[in-house]
Amino acid sequence: YIVCGFGRVGRGAAEELRRAGVPFLVMDSNPERVERAQRAGMLAIHADATRDESLREAGIERARGLVATLASD
């Protein structure tokens, strides 16, 4: 799974995935949020999830799902 955005809703989604033991990647364009996810032990990258290229680089073709928690699609 890819969690796009690590704001309030994204953090909640990531925590649920972690509790379920599901592998996931957090993607956020805010470096402070990426650092926060990484400090929490999550795999996270600094990237713009609104760009197709970023999603491809993150492995969207292999992902089982995508959680979009962005202010804009």
PALUM-491980 format. One record per residue (C-alpha): x, y, z. Coordinates in steps of 0.5 Angstrom, whole numbers, padded with zeros to 4 digits, always signed. Layout:
<lumgus>
XYZ/...
</lumgus>
This chain:
<lumgus>
+0000+0000+0000/+0002+0007-0001/-0001+0013+0004/+0000+0019+0000/+0000+0025+0005/+0002+0024+0013/-0003+0029+0016/-0008+0028+0021/-0012+0023+0017/-0005+0020+0013/-0002+0018+0020/-0009+0015+0022/-0009+0011+0016/-0001+0009+0017/-0002+0007+0024/-0008+0002+0022/-0004-0001+0017/+0002-0002+0022/-0003-0005+0027/-0006-0010+0021/+0002-0012+0020/+0001-0009+0013/+0007-0007+0009/+0006+0000+0007/+0010+0007+0004/+0008+0014+0007/+0009+0019+0001/+0009+0026+0003/+0012+0033+0000/+0013+0036+0007/+0020+0034+0009/+0018+0035+0016/+0012+0030+0016/+0017+0025+0012/+0022+0025+0018/+0016+0024+0023/+0014+0018+0020/+0021+0015+0019/+0022+0017+0027/+0016+0013+0028/+0019+0007+0024/+0015+0008+0018/+0018+0007+0011/+0017+0014+0008/+0020+0018+0002/+0020+0026+0001/+0016+0026-0006/+0010+0029-0009/+0004+0024-0009/+0000+0028-0015/+0005+0027-0020/+0005+0020-0024/+0012+0020-0024/+0013+0020-0016/+0008+0014-0016/+0011+0010-0021/+0018+0011-0017/+0014+0009-0011/+0012+0002-0014/+0005+0004-0015/+0005-0002-0020/+0006-0007-0015/+0002-0003-0009/-0004-0007-0007/-0008+0000-0006/-0007+0007-0005/-0009+0011+0001/-0010+0019-0002/-0010+0024+0004/-0008+0030+0000/-0012+0036+0000/-0012+0036-0007/-0012+0030-0012/
</lumgus>
